[in-house]
Amino acid sequence: MAEHSPLRRSATPSAIPQKRAFGIDDEQHMPAVSSPLNPDFATSRAKKPPAPREQREKKESLKKREAKGVENARGGTPDSQGASRKAKKGTDASGDNSILSLIRYKLPAPTSTDFDPPKPPVLIPTYTRANKQFYEASEHVHNRKGFRYTHCIADPAFTFTQYHRLSETEPFIPRFDYEDASSHILFDESAQSITTEKGFRMARANVTAREGNWYWECRILRGVKPTSQEETNNTVGDVGGHVRLGFSRREASLDTPVGFDAYSYGLRDVTGQKVHMSRPKDFMPAGESICEGDVIGLEINLPSLLLHRKVVEGSYNKAVDVSDEVEPQGGETSDIIRDRLPIRYKAQLYFEQFEYQSGKELEELMNPSPVIATTATSSTAAPNPNHAQVSLRTLPFSCIKVYKNGRYVGTPFTDLLAFLPPASKPAHQVGARDGLDDGMLGYFPSISVFRGGAAEINLGPNFWYPPTDPTTLDDDVDMLADGETHEVARDDTLEPLKKLRPLAERYNEQIAEDITYDIIDEVDLWEQDGGKTEAQVGITSSAATILGPVDPTAPGVDAAVAEANVMGDTGQTGEIKEIVQEEE
């Protein structure tokens, strides 16, 4: 019997074998559930997300920088921190914060003709309509996009403001502003009636409403004709042009009808509809229009500037500010800063200043983007006093009321948009500064005419149809004879309207304000020069150049502008090119 050899036991390894590397082919053998002995195995083997990449600084393109008017557009993107440092107020030698002041330019000495009063525009007879002769106003400058012009005159009493102060031309009455009207507008001799042969063109009055209750009238000289002069419902008949009327801000274009954008509120003559942001809505009774011979009275109610500033500063509280507050006597008011440069146009002197321009927020409100509309954001909220966007904040206790031939019709507009800075901003240009009020921001009486339409403005105090108390609508008001007017009654029957004032009174107030601001500017710049006399600062009647520094710490002043305009205390001279606007 063969002997069986005994089974041999394999040799015991002398060392513990190393763990084999986990390969990609073995992933399919991984258990779905981690072993209790190694619960963190799956977590440790999980792929870690890649580290976030460092965000690169986004730089604006060359075209964007050139569009914004950056001085060195072809250089690097402007430093936002540097811009914020420029916006901070500087400190003087004593360490106190410097007071925001107007920009001073170096100018050539005025000529002898600069001391002559400004001349009115040359009137060229053009058309006769509604028994009125209309003229084309020439030899004067028009406000254009981005710039505003007002008459000025050289005055030897205003040495430190470089001999220039505000002035006015004939006729010296509340009327349409020659400069603040479309170049296609024709005026009568008194500048109180307008017409045009073009499409809708607008003209604004030379007075503005900033706070309080104001009233003015518009008479339709030529427009929609009633089907019968005996009918009283004024249904639409033949058309002799069109007229729209209302209120507009300075941002509203002069080549559009009143109510075209968010900066104006208007009434259509056809069917008497109200128009805002080009959206007509029914307002007057059905079948009633604004026809030739009708007199439309417009009343605007605006809160005090104190409450207005609360709205734009974001401190308005509906629960606390339950009524319109009156400006406290001797209280602190906002500064009026008028950055303006004297220019010469056809032997006439004008102040040129940056005009307030329409903003993207109100343009988006008028034409909402479908992409933004699908996303719920604060910018899509309806305008209100506490809106996140300052330009979309509305004024509490504000409204526009309408009267037709002396009878109260209704209130087509309430909660008007705020206009004080920063709700109103100038165009993005070198030298333009945000957040400044030049004293002429507000709602202007405005009329736009279309292809032969003609209208006459009456800013008071003698009105064709004095406004009546809305609570006594049953009382008829008889129109006075043609050409006659009647002053607004101030008796007990019109108790609710005692505070209602004709806008003609605002004209006199504006003149007083302009004189006051001119004096304040002169004293301010005199103080900046250390309170020195003319001889101490080197200013004499034979000086070739009048000296004046630009405040480089003022908000929005570009460094290049400051370097180009800052001048020493005395002794500096330079050749300054004469600024002349080309005729359009």
SULHU-V310689 format. One record per residue. N is the residue number from 1. PSI is psi in whole degrees, -180 to 180 (none if undefined). Layout:
BEGIN
n = {N	N}
psi = {PSI	PSI}
END
This chain:
BEGIN
n = {1	2	3	4	5	6	7	8	9	10	11	12	13	14	15	16	17	18	19	20	21	22	23	24	25	26	27	28	29	30	31	32	33	34	35	36	37	38	39	40	41	42	43	44	45	46	47	48	49	50	51	52	53	54	55	56	57	58	59	60	61	62	63	64	65	66	67	68	69	70	71	72	73	74	75	76	77	78	79	80	81	82	83	84	85	86	87	88	89	90	91	92	93	94	95	96	97	98	99	100	101	102	103	104	105	106	107	108	109	110	111	112	113	114	115	116	117	118	119	120	121	122	123	124	125	126	127	128	129	130	131	132	133	134	135	136	137	138	139	140	141	142	143	144	145	146	147	148	149	150	151	152	153	154	155	156	157	158	159	160	161	162	163	164	165	166	167	168	169	170	171	172	173	174	175	176	177	178	179	180	181	182	183	184	185	186	187	188	189	190	191	192	193	194	195	196	197	198	199	200	201	202	203	204	205	206	207	208	209	210	211	212	213	214	215	216	217	218	219	220	221	222	223	224	225	226	227	228	229	230	231	232	233	234	235	236	237	238	239	240	241	242	243	244	245	246	247	248	249	250	251	252	253	254	255	256	257	258	259	260	261	262	263	264	265	266	267	268	269	270	271	272	273	274	275	276	277	278	279	280	281	282	283	284	285	286	287	288	289	290	291	292	293	294	295	296	297	298	299	300	301	302	303	304	305	306	307	308	309	310	311	312	313	314	315	316	317	318	319	320	321	322	323	324	325	326	327	328	329	330	331	332	333	334	335	336	337	338	339	340	341	342	343	344	345	346	347	348	349	350	351	352	353	354	355	356	357	358	359	360	361	362	363	364	365	366	367	368	369	370	371	372	373	374	375	376	377	378	379	380	381	382	383	384	385	386	387	388	389	390	391	392	393	394	395	396	397	398	399	400	401	402	403	404	405	406	407	408	409	410	411	412	413	414	415	416	417	418	419	420	421	422	423	424	425	426	427	428	429	430	431	432	433	434	435	436	437	438	439	440	441	442	443	444	445	446	447	448	449	450	451	452	453	454	455	456	457	458	459	460	461	462	463	464	465	466	467	468	469	470	471	472	473	474	475	476	477	478	479	480	481	482	483	484	485	486	487	488	489	490	491	492	493	494	495	496	497	498	499	500	501	502	503	504	505	506	507	508	509	510	511	512	513	514	515	516	517	518	519	520	521	522	523	524	525	526	527	528	529	530	531	532	533	534	535	536	537	538	539	540	541	542	543	544	545	546	547	548	549	550	551	552	553	554	555	556	557	558	559	560	561	562	563	564	565	566	567	568	569	570	571	572	573	574	575	576	577	578	579	580	581	582	583	584}
psi = {128	145	133	132	143	146	132	139	135	150	137	129	141	-19	153	125	145	151	130	142	140	119	169	-32	-20	-3	-30	-16	1	136	149	-31	135	151	145	-27	-19	70	-24	10	-47	-36	-41	-29	-7	145	130	141	147	148	138	141	146	128	130	147	125	125	144	150	166	-41	-39	-41	-38	-36	-33	-5	30	135	-50	73	-31	2	-159	168	134	141	120	-34	-38	-38	-38	-33	-36	-31	-16	149	144	178	147	-169	-29	-6	-5	151	135	149	136	131	171	158	138	136	156	129	153	156	144	150	172	-33	-19	-17	-3	146	146	146	147	163	157	127	122	118	136	-60	158	119	142	42	27	139	127	146	152	123	118	180	35	164	149	145	134	172	122	-12	148	144	136	150	145	170	148	135	121	-16	-15	76	-46	-18	25	38	14	139	168	150	-175	160	165	154	142	66	163	126	-173	149	121	-41	-28	49	155	149	-13	6	137	141	157	-178	-30	-3	30	-5	145	159	175	158	-4	-172	-165	123	145	150	138	152	167	17	153	148	124	-35	156	-171	125	155	143	167	157	129	130	112	-38	126	-138	130	139	154	-31	137	-19	-20	148	-10	-7	50	154	131	-129	155	125	49	179	157	136	146	156	-144	145	155	172	-21	-18	137	144	-9	27	161	158	132	6	-40	-170	-6	8	154	126	172	136	146	-37	122	3	36	152	145	129	130	38	24	97	140	147	138	-59	162	152	136	2	132	176	109	177	137	-18	146	118	123	136	128	132	133	122	142	171	157	-26	-48	-35	-44	-33	-38	-50	-24	-9	15	6	133	117	-34	-27	-46	71	-11	162	125	149	141	123	144	123	9	169	134	164	151	144	109	122	91	112	148	124	132	166	133	110	55	15	145	135	150	126	131	159	134	150	138	158	145	162	-26	-46	-28	-38	-33	-38	-42	80	140	136	-27	-45	-33	-28	-12	125	106	169	-27	-20	-4	151	149	137	167	-21	29	149	-34	125	-39	-15	15	142	162	120	151	22	144	168	127	151	137	141	118	40	-4	138	128	-48	-172	96	-27	135	167	63	153	144	152	-13	147	145	15	-28	132	147	172	150	94	160	127	-16	137	132	160	16	138	123	8	-7	21	141	-163	121	137	129	144	136	140	156	117	65	-11	146	145	156	139	145	105	6	-173	-9	113	153	-40	98	141	144	164	124	-18	-8	56	-16	-14	127	148	117	136	141	170	154	129	-15	151	168	132	150	129	147	42	-174	-22	-19	39	-44	-17	19	-32	-3	124	146	144	-14	-32	-29	-29	-46	-36	-40	-38	-45	-39	-42	-42	-42	-45	-37	-41	-41	-42	-41	-44	-38	-48	-33	-40	-37	-32	14	15	27	163	172	-41	-34	-30	5	24	118	173	-21	9	132	-30	136	130	147	131	155	134	106	-16	-2	141	131	-3	120	147	-38	-37	-40	-43	-35	-22	-19	134	154	-179	-46	163	-2	141	172	158	122	126	141	130	121	130	132	144	133	none}
END
